[in-house]
Amino acid sequence: VGATVGSGVFVLIGLIARTTSGPAVSLSWLIAGVAACASGLCYAELGGRFPSVGSTYVYAKKTMGESVAVIAGACLTLEYTGSASAVARSWGDKVVAYVQTWEDGAGDESWYRFLMFILDPGYGISPCAFLVSLGSVLLLLGGVKESKNVTNFFSTLNVSLVFFMATMSLILAKRENMVPFVPPEFGARGILRGATSSFFGYIGFDEICCISGEAKNPTRDIPRAIIITLLVVTSLYCAASIGLAGMVPYQDISETSGFPDGFRYRGHYWAAEITALGELTVLPLVVLVTIMAQPRLNCAMAMDGVLPAVFAEVDEEGNLKAGTKIAGLVMISIATVVPFAYLDDLISSGILIAFTITDMSVILVRRESPHGNPYFLERMLAVFLILSLLSGFLLRICLSIEVAGGGMRFMTLLSCVGTLFIGNRIRTHCPSKKSLDPDAGLFLTPFVPILPLCGCFVNLYLITQ
């Protein structure tokens, strides 16, 4: 929960309400939550079935071979090291922006100029990002138990802050701000566009699987952890989005600072200050939890010979200190010198590819090619992915222009129908594996292969955005 709830509440809710969905922003988050569950339930099964460090890398290696597993490992590295770097950089930018609000009171005093020089020396360097990255790595070097205690504290603080924002905004909500619920300038198209943006607020739950090898009872606890995380996060997002849309007319919601500016709009400056400071306090948690998974992934790849053996070295207390130092050094370097704008889209695409590989892994674990037609399932999955990517690209074009031509509409419809046809072929022609051992304690993804195929389609559609 701590790694997932972050910029979604502090930035995305206001942005989506103002630009795409209006008061119906909660519907966008609900739709995105259902879509995230499609991949989340696949992670829940595989996390319990293969309880070892590595997450999607391990699932791909067991179902599709080492080549795809290396691609999965690269995508997960984008998610863990890349995301941690991006959040650290974003936090550094927010600290600078917050200190800049003191300018009117500081006047031309030398202490303010000196402080701003230290926090923002220019040349694309962010000392604040360096400090929060370094602090996270030092905590991880102290061991899992120590970093776990810090994580639990800040996760509780994070959820408490979001609960405060949601509750306070719901108290201040006015019925007239929710009318019309779906503004005519946005319509259903705007809600779907909002759901596309909202999906990225759910990224982070999959890191549970990367440290499943350290869980006491992974077969039971990993599926529970993923499902409960998604339920809690979806509830928090929906409550907060209803509160913000009801507190401020959607035309007046800030795109960058929804809740703080919303509380100021209603005259509650103390709540705005708590929200702004709280965001600066809890975002470092996301850096800590996100980078925690990278040494575990590197360890799994090193044990397979993909990475040097140093990444699998364990000290006398069972900690991956060498791997943590290397991953931490890379993260600190990126966060300090690379601006956030250069990281965001690349990271998102890598995460969605990893989600897609996991969805396919569930299908390959549970289904097989028909007798006498080897590799039929693999071929159909490849065609399904290509058609899904094409359909997503065509849908994006149709949704981005006011009036789509008849030819474009026909191509989009044809591509979507072809995708459905191939998905149905997989469902009807690829039987369930008979060799699977029934285990009452193992969580099984429901509606296989339909649900994983829906997850693949959603992920590839989002990549085309």
ABEGO torsion letter per residue (X at the ends): XAAABBAAAAAAAAAAAAAAAEAAAAAAAAAAAAAAAAAAAAAAAAAAABBBBGEAAAAAAAAAEAAAAAAAAAAAAAAAAAAAAAAAAAAAAAAAAAAAAAAAAAEABAAAAAAAAAABAEGGBBAAAAAAAAAAAAAAAAEAAAAAAAAAAAAAAAAAAAAAAAAAAAAABBAAAAOBABBAAAEAAAAAAAAAAAAAAABGAAAAAAAAAABABAAAAAAAAAAAAAAAAAAAAAAAAAAAAAABBAAABBAABAAAAAAAAAGBAAAAAAAAAAAAAAAAAAAAAAAAAAAAAAAAAAAAGABBAAAABBBAAGBBAAAAAAAAAAAAAAAAABBAAAAAAAAAAAAAAAAAAAAAAAAAAABBBBBGBBGAAAAAAAAAAAAAAAAAAAAAAAAABABBBAAAAAAAAAAAAAAAAAAAAAAAABBBBAABBBBAABBBBBGOAAAAAAAAAAAAAAAAX
